[in-house]
Amino acid sequence: MEKGKTAGKLTRRLVILAAALLIGIIVYPTSIQAAPYIGSPAYCLMDYESGQLLSGKNIYDARPVASTTKVMTAVLALEYTNNDEIATVSARAAKTPESCIGLREGQKIKIEDLLKAALIRSGNDASVVLAEYIAGSEDIFAHLMNKKAYLLGAANTSFRNASGLPHPEHNSSCYDLAVITRYALKNPQFARLVATQETTMNHPGYPAGKSISNTNRLLRSYTGATGVKTGTTNAAGNCLIASAQRDDRTLISVVLRSPDRYGDSTRLLNYGYKSLTRERVVEKNHYFKQVRVAGGKKMTVDVYPEKDVYLWLPEHQKEIEKVVKLDYRPQAPLGKGEKVGVLEIRYLGAPIERVNLITRQAVEKEPTGVWRLWYRFYLQVQKEFREK
C-alpha cells in the first residue's frame, strides 16, 4: 500500500515538473539561435565593420570560386578607370564562353556599363573587356588581381582570369573572398551595383538599352540583403557571396559549392544577427603585466593594453586566442605610454585585432659610472629613513 502511494506521489511530481518545464518553454522562449547547419563544405561569416570572422568551416581551403572572381575584377576597374572611359571589344573578348551579354568585336562600350554587366548580369565577356582595357591582356590583369589580393590579406588566392571561368590554378578561399568583398563594399559605386535588382545598361547592340536582372536571388528573398555576387560552374558548384544590413550592422557570408546557396546564406546571416552579442575581451584599464626594466631608476614598470577590444561572440564561446609578443626586459629610459609589446587577438583561428602593450609610468635611466654609486647610496639612505 505504501509503495503504491509513493509511486503515485512520484508520478504527480513528474507530471508537475513536466508541465512547469513546458510552461517555461512556452512563456520564456529563448532568442539565442544555435549554430546553424550549413550544407556547404567551405563557408564563412564576417562582420563588415570590424572584419571579425564570426563562423566558418574550411575557411582557408583554396577552391574554384567561379564568377565570385568578378568582385576583384570590379575592384581594379573602379580603381584604375573612370565611368565615362570607353573600351573597345576585342575578338578574344567577343568569343568568351558561357554567361555573356552578347558583345561583338569592334563594339565600343563605357566602363560604367561593363561594370553593370559584370556585377549584375555576371557577363564574362564584359569582364574580359575590362581586363584587356586596363592591363592590355587578361594574363597581366590576373597578375594585378593577385597582387591586390595579397595586399588585402587574401593569401590563399590565385586568379588566372577576370571572369572566373574554370582553370586548374584559378582558386580562392571563402575567407579571402570575404576579405576582398569587405574592401570592395567600401566603394559606394560597387555597393550600389551589387544591391541593384534590375536596371538598364547602354549596350552597343541594343539602341534602346538592354535590361538586365541580378543573378543574386537573395536580394529578393532576404530582408536587408545588399549583395553581392553569385558564381556557378561545374568545377566550383553553386557559390554565393552575400551581404545584408540590419540595425546598422552589415554582415558578409560566403558559401562555396553549396547544395543550397540561398538557404545556407540565409541561415548564416540569421545566425550572425540573432545569436551573437558584442563583448569586451580586452580592457585597457585592466592590468596586464609587470616587467623588469634594464638600467632604470625603477626596477619594474606596469604594462597595460592600449585600447579596449570588443568581439561578437556566441554564448559559451571558447575560441578566443591571445598571442603575446612582449619585451620582458625593456631598456630605460621609457616614456609613459611607450610600446613594449603587442597582444594579438585571434578568433576561430583568424587574426582579429592587434593591440599595443604600453607602459603606464615613465622610467628614467639610472646614472652611470661614479654617479651610479652615489645614486644607489642615496636610494639606500632614503629606504632606511622610511623604515625608521
C-alpha beads as a LAMMPS data file, in Angstrom:
LAMMPS data file: protein, C-alpha beads

388 atoms
387 bonds

1 atom types
1 bond types

-500.0 500.0 xlo xhi
-500.0 500.0 ylo yhi
-500.0 500.0 zlo zhi

Masses

1 110.0

Atoms # bond

1 1 1 0.000 0.000 0.000
2 1 1 2.819 2.407 0.980
3 1 1 4.631 1.554 -2.246
4 1 1 1.522 2.477 -4.247
5 1 1 1.243 5.867 -2.505
6 1 1 4.936 6.562 -3.067
7 1 1 4.634 5.704 -6.757
8 1 1 1.572 7.935 -7.056
9 1 1 3.365 10.884 -5.470
10 1 1 6.357 10.383 -7.758
11 1 1 4.102 10.297 -10.810
12 1 1 2.333 13.513 -9.764
13 1 1 5.666 15.246 -9.186
14 1 1 6.937 14.214 -12.608
15 1 1 3.719 15.485 -14.226
16 1 1 4.036 18.827 -12.387
17 1 1 7.717 19.128 -13.336
18 1 1 6.969 18.383 -16.997
19 1 1 4.155 20.949 -17.006
20 1 1 6.416 23.567 -15.424
21 1 1 9.099 22.968 -17.999
22 1 1 6.548 23.153 -20.798
23 1 1 5.179 26.431 -19.456
24 1 1 8.685 27.805 -19.169
25 1 1 9.411 26.913 -22.758
26 1 1 6.203 28.477 -23.986
27 1 1 6.273 31.632 -21.853
28 1 1 10.007 32.329 -21.946
29 1 1 11.286 31.469 -25.428
30 1 1 14.995 31.982 -25.955
31 1 1 16.173 34.412 -28.624
32 1 1 19.528 32.626 -28.990
33 1 1 19.834 30.569 -32.157
34 1 1 22.216 27.616 -32.136
35 1 1 24.976 27.403 -34.744
36 1 1 23.101 26.522 -37.939
37 1 1 23.519 23.542 -40.207
38 1 1 25.309 24.636 -43.379
39 1 1 25.493 22.227 -46.305
40 1 1 28.426 23.955 -47.963
41 1 1 31.786 22.221 -47.360
42 1 1 33.513 25.629 -47.101
43 1 1 31.841 28.755 -45.752
44 1 1 32.395 31.771 -43.542
45 1 1 30.571 34.689 -41.963
46 1 1 32.281 38.041 -41.368
47 1 1 31.374 41.276 -39.615
48 1 1 31.804 44.116 -42.105
49 1 1 32.722 46.882 -39.671
50 1 1 35.461 45.052 -37.766
51 1 1 36.426 42.332 -40.222
52 1 1 35.919 39.760 -37.466
53 1 1 35.332 36.178 -38.560
54 1 1 32.093 35.053 -36.889
55 1 1 31.709 31.490 -38.110
56 1 1 33.234 29.218 -40.674
57 1 1 34.417 25.853 -41.911
58 1 1 37.434 25.116 -44.099
59 1 1 37.777 28.881 -44.374
60 1 1 41.289 28.871 -45.837
61 1 1 40.859 25.986 -48.296
62 1 1 41.703 27.057 -51.849
63 1 1 38.840 26.092 -54.172
64 1 1 37.346 27.069 -57.542
65 1 1 35.156 30.125 -56.999
66 1 1 33.552 30.747 -60.410
67 1 1 32.115 34.228 -61.013
68 1 1 32.632 35.434 -57.449
69 1 1 36.003 36.302 -59.035
70 1 1 34.325 39.331 -60.587
71 1 1 34.364 41.126 -57.237
72 1 1 38.115 41.587 -57.641
73 1 1 37.722 42.436 -61.336
74 1 1 35.364 45.247 -60.345
75 1 1 37.695 46.451 -57.578
76 1 1 40.523 47.008 -60.064
77 1 1 38.214 48.530 -62.679
78 1 1 36.906 51.044 -60.154
79 1 1 40.427 51.960 -59.044
80 1 1 42.087 52.120 -62.481
81 1 1 39.359 53.723 -64.617
82 1 1 36.571 56.305 -64.712
83 1 1 32.958 55.539 -65.576
84 1 1 32.965 57.569 -68.811
85 1 1 36.028 55.907 -70.335
86 1 1 35.239 53.835 -73.416
87 1 1 36.656 50.378 -74.140
88 1 1 36.728 48.510 -77.457
89 1 1 35.696 44.860 -77.587
90 1 1 38.484 42.607 -78.886
91 1 1 37.993 39.432 -80.913
92 1 1 39.129 37.387 -77.922
93 1 1 36.675 39.082 -75.573
94 1 1 33.818 38.606 -78.041
95 1 1 34.486 34.849 -78.082
96 1 1 34.344 34.460 -74.291
97 1 1 32.092 31.473 -73.493
98 1 1 29.256 30.845 -71.068
99 1 1 27.353 33.699 -69.414
100 1 1 27.723 36.751 -71.676
101 1 1 25.874 39.889 -72.721
102 1 1 26.500 39.397 -76.452
103 1 1 29.342 41.814 -77.119
104 1 1 30.872 41.737 -80.605
105 1 1 34.326 42.554 -81.871
106 1 1 34.897 46.258 -82.502
107 1 1 31.980 47.486 -80.408
108 1 1 32.632 50.348 -78.018
109 1 1 31.166 50.482 -74.539
110 1 1 31.584 52.591 -71.397
111 1 1 33.302 51.261 -68.301
112 1 1 30.175 52.030 -66.267
113 1 1 28.115 49.678 -68.424
114 1 1 30.778 46.982 -68.384
115 1 1 30.688 47.079 -64.575
116 1 1 26.907 46.737 -64.605
117 1 1 27.161 43.770 -66.944
118 1 1 29.901 42.069 -64.906
119 1 1 28.434 42.544 -61.431
120 1 1 24.680 42.404 -62.057
121 1 1 24.369 40.081 -65.075
122 1 1 27.711 38.269 -64.452
123 1 1 28.834 38.833 -68.034
124 1 1 32.101 37.020 -68.729
125 1 1 32.711 38.936 -71.952
126 1 1 32.304 42.256 -70.121
127 1 1 34.893 41.118 -67.553
128 1 1 37.411 40.292 -70.284
129 1 1 36.882 43.682 -71.937
130 1 1 37.589 45.377 -68.598
131 1 1 40.727 43.302 -68.079
132 1 1 42.138 43.999 -71.545
133 1 1 41.328 47.690 -71.356
134 1 1 43.104 48.105 -68.019
135 1 1 46.132 45.850 -68.463
136 1 1 46.412 45.170 -72.188
137 1 1 45.832 41.429 -71.690
138 1 1 43.849 39.243 -69.349
139 1 1 47.028 37.477 -68.164
140 1 1 48.599 40.720 -66.994
141 1 1 45.303 41.758 -65.420
142 1 1 45.224 38.465 -63.473
143 1 1 48.684 39.338 -62.158
144 1 1 47.309 42.672 -60.919
145 1 1 44.395 40.838 -59.310
146 1 1 46.756 38.582 -57.373
147 1 1 48.924 41.472 -56.224
148 1 1 45.842 43.299 -54.935
149 1 1 44.565 40.171 -53.209
150 1 1 47.883 39.716 -51.430
151 1 1 47.919 43.339 -50.276
152 1 1 44.423 42.907 -48.827
153 1 1 45.494 39.810 -46.879
154 1 1 43.918 37.232 -49.192
155 1 1 46.861 34.836 -49.014
156 1 1 45.169 31.732 -50.451
157 1 1 44.035 33.330 -53.694
158 1 1 45.373 32.620 -57.175
159 1 1 43.427 34.216 -60.020
160 1 1 44.135 33.278 -63.641
161 1 1 41.379 35.233 -65.404
162 1 1 38.934 38.072 -64.854
163 1 1 35.705 36.098 -65.183
164 1 1 36.099 33.004 -63.031
165 1 1 35.886 30.539 -65.908
166 1 1 37.444 27.182 -64.950
167 1 1 41.240 26.991 -64.820
168 1 1 43.225 24.406 -62.826
169 1 1 45.127 27.154 -60.991
170 1 1 42.262 29.607 -60.517
171 1 1 41.306 29.357 -56.834
172 1 1 40.448 31.329 -53.748
173 1 1 39.051 30.616 -50.280
174 1 1 35.833 31.662 -48.617
175 1 1 37.811 33.746 -46.114
176 1 1 39.758 35.505 -48.883
177 1 1 36.558 36.270 -50.767
178 1 1 35.057 37.789 -47.608
179 1 1 38.169 39.947 -47.146
180 1 1 38.080 41.115 -50.774
181 1 1 34.337 41.791 -50.613
182 1 1 34.658 43.779 -47.391
183 1 1 37.181 46.006 -49.146
184 1 1 35.020 46.282 -52.270
185 1 1 31.885 47.291 -50.343
186 1 1 33.680 50.392 -49.095
187 1 1 33.378 51.745 -52.643
188 1 1 29.910 53.366 -52.968
189 1 1 29.578 52.519 -56.673
190 1 1 30.373 48.865 -56.084
191 1 1 27.921 48.708 -53.175
192 1 1 25.202 50.330 -55.266
193 1 1 25.707 47.999 -58.242
194 1 1 25.681 44.713 -56.296
195 1 1 22.489 45.803 -54.498
196 1 1 20.686 46.543 -57.788
197 1 1 17.955 44.051 -58.658
198 1 1 17.168 45.287 -62.161
199 1 1 18.473 48.058 -64.383
200 1 1 19.110 49.086 -67.969
201 1 1 22.593 49.302 -69.439
202 1 1 23.748 51.039 -72.599
203 1 1 24.638 48.193 -74.945
204 1 1 26.088 48.880 -78.429
205 1 1 23.855 46.143 -79.856
206 1 1 20.642 47.497 -78.302
207 1 1 19.817 51.109 -79.297
208 1 1 17.107 51.346 -76.623
209 1 1 19.337 49.821 -73.968
210 1 1 19.476 46.301 -72.566
211 1 1 17.517 45.322 -69.448
212 1 1 19.459 43.139 -67.022
213 1 1 18.455 41.407 -63.775
214 1 1 20.692 40.475 -60.878
215 1 1 21.653 36.810 -60.709
216 1 1 21.573 37.010 -56.883
217 1 1 18.071 35.906 -55.861
218 1 1 18.800 36.647 -52.193
219 1 1 18.192 40.328 -52.961
220 1 1 14.538 39.465 -53.443
221 1 1 14.098 36.938 -50.633
222 1 1 16.137 38.150 -47.646
223 1 1 15.180 41.247 -45.697
224 1 1 18.091 43.660 -45.654
225 1 1 20.095 41.895 -48.383
226 1 1 22.543 44.253 -50.126
227 1 1 24.520 41.972 -52.464
228 1 1 26.912 40.613 -53.569
229 1 1 27.799 38.019 -56.234
230 1 1 26.847 34.556 -57.457
231 1 1 29.158 32.052 -59.090
232 1 1 28.337 28.824 -60.890
233 1 1 30.484 26.324 -62.798
234 1 1 30.754 22.544 -62.780
235 1 1 34.139 22.832 -61.086
236 1 1 33.047 25.288 -58.394
237 1 1 29.424 24.252 -57.924
238 1 1 26.950 26.854 -56.692
239 1 1 28.698 29.703 -54.864
240 1 1 27.429 32.907 -53.312
241 1 1 28.914 35.912 -51.583
242 1 1 26.054 37.583 -49.726
243 1 1 25.785 40.745 -47.680
244 1 1 22.988 42.202 -45.602
245 1 1 22.367 45.169 -43.325
246 1 1 20.122 45.183 -40.276
247 1 1 20.115 47.597 -37.347
248 1 1 23.122 49.461 -38.747
249 1 1 25.137 46.232 -38.791
250 1 1 26.426 44.673 -42.028
251 1 1 27.396 41.022 -42.401
252 1 1 29.164 39.215 -45.242
253 1 1 28.685 35.496 -45.847
254 1 1 30.423 33.215 -48.352
255 1 1 29.376 29.693 -49.317
256 1 1 31.275 27.585 -51.854
257 1 1 29.956 24.505 -53.658
258 1 1 26.747 24.713 -51.710
259 1 1 23.826 22.331 -52.293
260 1 1 21.540 25.234 -51.311
261 1 1 23.412 28.519 -51.595
262 1 1 20.463 30.743 -50.771
263 1 1 19.346 28.609 -47.833
264 1 1 22.879 28.303 -46.479
265 1 1 23.424 32.054 -46.806
266 1 1 20.112 32.819 -45.099
267 1 1 20.934 30.553 -42.165
268 1 1 24.416 32.036 -41.797
269 1 1 23.149 35.613 -41.835
270 1 1 20.348 34.823 -39.381
271 1 1 22.871 33.241 -37.039
272 1 1 25.021 36.356 -37.179
273 1 1 22.128 38.661 -36.380
274 1 1 20.336 36.566 -33.756
275 1 1 22.954 34.572 -31.868
276 1 1 25.938 36.827 -31.242
277 1 1 26.499 39.547 -28.666
278 1 1 29.261 42.150 -28.525
279 1 1 31.570 41.537 -25.585
280 1 1 34.720 43.234 -24.346
281 1 1 37.616 40.763 -24.401
282 1 1 40.456 43.220 -23.725
283 1 1 40.162 46.140 -21.289
284 1 1 42.642 48.981 -21.495
285 1 1 42.380 49.757 -17.768
286 1 1 42.939 46.140 -16.776
287 1 1 46.480 45.491 -15.503
288 1 1 48.286 43.144 -17.916
289 1 1 51.765 42.508 -16.553
290 1 1 54.729 43.970 -14.700
291 1 1 58.141 43.701 -16.394
292 1 1 61.642 44.411 -15.147
293 1 1 63.427 47.423 -16.632
294 1 1 67.108 47.276 -17.528
295 1 1 69.175 50.270 -16.410
296 1 1 66.253 52.187 -14.940
297 1 1 65.790 54.220 -11.778
298 1 1 62.787 51.974 -11.166
299 1 1 63.248 48.218 -11.327
300 1 1 59.811 47.483 -12.840
301 1 1 57.082 49.070 -14.934
302 1 1 53.369 48.249 -15.263
303 1 1 52.109 47.257 -18.702
304 1 1 48.537 47.759 -19.948
305 1 1 46.704 47.276 -23.282
306 1 1 46.475 50.494 -25.289
307 1 1 42.770 50.154 -26.051
308 1 1 39.637 48.099 -25.461
309 1 1 38.792 45.255 -27.843
310 1 1 35.259 44.021 -28.476
311 1 1 34.225 40.834 -30.289
312 1 1 30.916 39.420 -31.476
313 1 1 30.631 36.097 -29.670
314 1 1 28.118 33.282 -29.259
315 1 1 27.084 32.052 -25.832
316 1 1 29.641 29.766 -24.178
317 1 1 32.331 30.519 -26.770
318 1 1 35.813 29.114 -26.163
319 1 1 37.614 30.018 -29.355
320 1 1 39.500 33.199 -28.365
321 1 1 43.292 33.076 -28.541
322 1 1 45.596 35.759 -27.178
323 1 1 49.138 35.735 -28.519
324 1 1 51.619 37.944 -26.662
325 1 1 54.845 39.389 -28.028
326 1 1 56.484 41.339 -25.206
327 1 1 59.895 42.760 -24.388
328 1 1 60.319 41.276 -20.919
329 1 1 63.430 43.374 -20.219
330 1 1 62.948 46.808 -21.820
331 1 1 65.827 49.262 -21.631
332 1 1 65.467 52.587 -19.806
333 1 1 64.649 55.356 -20.401
334 1 1 60.963 54.593 -21.016
335 1 1 58.264 57.178 -21.548
336 1 1 54.727 56.901 -20.248
337 1 1 52.612 55.154 -22.907
338 1 1 55.649 53.659 -24.648
339 1 1 55.084 50.461 -26.634
340 1 1 56.840 47.402 -25.184
341 1 1 54.847 44.648 -26.881
342 1 1 51.812 43.557 -28.885
343 1 1 48.771 41.482 -27.976
344 1 1 47.161 39.722 -30.960
345 1 1 43.559 38.557 -30.632
346 1 1 42.516 35.550 -32.722
347 1 1 39.076 34.031 -33.122
348 1 1 38.350 30.782 -34.964
349 1 1 41.995 30.776 -35.976
350 1 1 41.800 34.133 -37.758
351 1 1 43.643 37.257 -36.532
352 1 1 41.119 39.888 -35.453
353 1 1 42.966 42.705 -33.707
354 1 1 46.481 43.738 -32.679
355 1 1 46.739 45.862 -29.545
356 1 1 49.895 47.612 -28.401
357 1 1 51.040 46.866 -24.862
358 1 1 52.205 50.119 -23.301
359 1 1 53.816 51.393 -20.109
360 1 1 51.751 53.190 -17.502
361 1 1 54.685 55.085 -15.969
362 1 1 57.845 56.755 -17.207
363 1 1 61.139 55.215 -16.095
364 1 1 64.253 57.359 -16.168
365 1 1 67.634 55.909 -16.956
366 1 1 69.854 55.135 -13.971
367 1 1 73.073 57.214 -13.808
368 1 1 76.283 55.513 -14.949
369 1 1 79.824 55.414 -13.564
370 1 1 80.541 57.132 -10.237
371 1 1 77.117 58.833 -10.342
372 1 1 75.518 55.405 -10.272
373 1 1 77.229 54.639 -6.967
374 1 1 76.102 57.956 -5.457
375 1 1 72.550 57.384 -6.730
376 1 1 72.309 53.907 -5.235
377 1 1 73.739 55.205 -1.937
378 1 1 71.073 57.927 -1.977
379 1 1 68.295 55.339 -2.565
380 1 1 69.598 53.183 0.279
381 1 1 69.606 56.138 2.670
382 1 1 66.053 57.021 1.656
383 1 1 64.935 53.455 2.234
384 1 1 66.477 53.291 5.715
385 1 1 64.944 56.649 6.610
386 1 1 61.477 55.482 5.593
387 1 1 61.851 52.274 7.615
388 1 1 62.643 54.277 10.770

Bonds

1 1 1 2
2 1 2 3
3 1 3 4
4 1 4 5
5 1 5 6
6 1 6 7
7 1 7 8
8 1 8 9
9 1 9 10
10 1 10 11
11 1 11 12
12 1 12 13
13 1 13 14
14 1 14 15
15 1 15 16
16 1 16 17
17 1 17 18
18 1 18 19
19 1 19 20
20 1 20 21
21 1 21 22
22 1 22 23
23 1 23 24
24 1 24 25
25 1 25 26
26 1 26 27
27 1 27 28
28 1 28 29
29 1 29 30
30 1 30 31
31 1 31 32
32 1 32 33
33 1 33 34
34 1 34 35
35 1 35 36
36 1 36 37
37 1 37 38
38 1 38 39
39 1 39 40
40 1 40 41
41 1 41 42
42 1 42 43
43 1 43 44
44 1 44 45
45 1 45 46
46 1 46 47
47 1 47 48
48 1 48 49
49 1 49 50
50 1 50 51
51 1 51 52
52 1 52 53
53 1 53 54
54 1 54 55
55 1 55 56
56 1 56 57
57 1 57 58
58 1 58 59
59 1 59 60
60 1 60 61
61 1 61 62
62 1 62 63
63 1 63 64
64 1 64 65
65 1 65 66
66 1 66 67
67 1 67 68
68 1 68 69
69 1 69 70
70 1 70 71
71 1 71 72
72 1 72 73
73 1 73 74
74 1 74 75
75 1 75 76
76 1 76 77
77 1 77 78
78 1 78 79
79 1 79 80
80 1 80 81
81 1 81 82
82 1 82 83
83 1 83 84
84 1 84 85
85 1 85 86
86 1 86 87
87 1 87 88
88 1 88 89
89 1 89 90
90 1 90 91
91 1 91 92
92 1 92 93
93 1 93 94
94 1 94 95
95 1 95 96
96 1 96 97
97 1 97 98
98 1 98 99
99 1 99 100
100 1 100 101
101 1 101 102
102 1 102 103
103 1 103 104
104 1 104 105
105 1 105 106
106 1 106 107
107 1 107 108
108 1 108 109
109 1 109 110
110 1 110 111
111 1 111 112
112 1 112 113
113 1 113 114
114 1 114 115
115 1 115 116
116 1 116 117
117 1 117 118
118 1 118 119
119 1 119 120
120 1 120 121
121 1 121 122
122 1 122 123
123 1 123 124
124 1 124 125
125 1 125 126
126 1 126 127
127 1 127 128
128 1 128 129
129 1 129 130
130 1 130 131
131 1 131 132
132 1 132 133
133 1 133 134
134 1 134 135
135 1 135 136
136 1 136 137
137 1 137 138
138 1 138 139
139 1 139 140
140 1 140 141
141 1 141 142
142 1 142 143
143 1 143 144
144 1 144 145
145 1 145 146
146 1 146 147
147 1 147 148
148 1 148 149
149 1 149 150
150 1 150 151
151 1 151 152
152 1 152 153
153 1 153 154
154 1 154 155
155 1 155 156
156 1 156 157
157 1 157 158
158 1 158 159
159 1 159 160
160 1 160 161
161 1 161 162
162 1 162 163
163 1 163 164
164 1 164 165
165 1 165 166
166 1 166 167
167 1 167 168
168 1 168 169
169 1 169 170
170 1 170 171
171 1 171 172
172 1 172 173
173 1 173 174
174 1 174 175
175 1 175 176
176 1 176 177
177 1 177 178
178 1 178 179
179 1 179 180
180 1 180 181
181 1 181 182
182 1 182 183
183 1 183 184
184 1 184 185
185 1 185 186
186 1 186 187
187 1 187 188
188 1 188 189
189 1 189 190
190 1 190 191
191 1 191 192
192 1 192 193
193 1 193 194
194 1 194 195
195 1 195 196
196 1 196 197
197 1 197 198
198 1 198 199
199 1 199 200
200 1 200 201
201 1 201 202
202 1 202 203
203 1 203 204
204 1 204 205
205 1 205 206
206 1 206 207
207 1 207 208
208 1 208 209
209 1 209 210
210 1 210 211
211 1 211 212
212 1 212 213
213 1 213 214
214 1 214 215
215 1 215 216
216 1 216 217
217 1 217 218
218 1 218 219
219 1 219 220
220 1 220 221
221 1 221 222
222 1 222 223
223 1 223 224
224 1 224 225
225 1 225 226
226 1 226 227
227 1 227 228
228 1 228 229
229 1 229 230
230 1 230 231
231 1 231 232
232 1 232 233
233 1 233 234
234 1 234 235
235 1 235 236
236 1 236 237
237 1 237 238
238 1 238 239
239 1 239 240
240 1 240 241
241 1 241 242
242 1 242 243
243 1 243 244
244 1 244 245
245 1 245 246
246 1 246 247
247 1 247 248
248 1 248 249
249 1 249 250
250 1 250 251
251 1 251 252
252 1 252 253
253 1 253 254
254 1 254 255
255 1 255 256
256 1 256 257
257 1 257 258
258 1 258 259
259 1 259 260
260 1 260 261
261 1 261 262
262 1 262 263
263 1 263 264
264 1 264 265
265 1 265 266
266 1 266 267
267 1 267 268
268 1 268 269
269 1 269 270
270 1 270 271
271 1 271 272
272 1 272 273
273 1 273 274
274 1 274 275
275 1 275 276
276 1 276 277
277 1 277 278
278 1 278 279
279 1 279 280
280 1 280 281
281 1 281 282
282 1 282 283
283 1 283 284
284 1 284 285
285 1 285 286
286 1 286 287
287 1 287 288
288 1 288 289
289 1 289 290
290 1 290 291
291 1 291 292
292 1 292 293
293 1 293 294
294 1 294 295
295 1 295 296
296 1 296 297
297 1 297 298
298 1 298 299
299 1 299 300
300 1 300 301
301 1 301 302
302 1 302 303
303 1 303 304
304 1 304 305
305 1 305 306
306 1 306 307
307 1 307 308
308 1 308 309
309 1 309 310
310 1 310 311
311 1 311 312
312 1 312 313
313 1 313 314
314 1 314 315
315 1 315 316
316 1 316 317
317 1 317 318
318 1 318 319
319 1 319 320
320 1 320 321
321 1 321 322
322 1 322 323
323 1 323 324
324 1 324 325
325 1 325 326
326 1 326 327
327 1 327 328
328 1 328 329
329 1 329 330
330 1 330 331
331 1 331 332
332 1 332 333
333 1 333 334
334 1 334 335
335 1 335 336
336 1 336 337
337 1 337 338
338 1 338 339
339 1 339 340
340 1 340 341
341 1 341 342
342 1 342 343
343 1 343 344
344 1 344 345
345 1 345 346
346 1 346 347
347 1 347 348
348 1 348 349
349 1 349 350
350 1 350 351
351 1 351 352
352 1 352 353
353 1 353 354
354 1 354 355
355 1 355 356
356 1 356 357
357 1 357 358
358 1 358 359
359 1 359 360
360 1 360 361
361 1 361 362
362 1 362 363
363 1 363 364
364 1 364 365
365 1 365 366
366 1 366 367
367 1 367 368
368 1 368 369
369 1 369 370
370 1 370 371
371 1 371 372
372 1 372 373
373 1 373 374
374 1 374 375
375 1 375 376
376 1 376 377
377 1 377 378
378 1 378 379
379 1 379 380
380 1 380 381
381 1 381 382
382 1 382 383
383 1 383 384
384 1 384 385
385 1 385 386
386 1 386 387
387 1 387 388
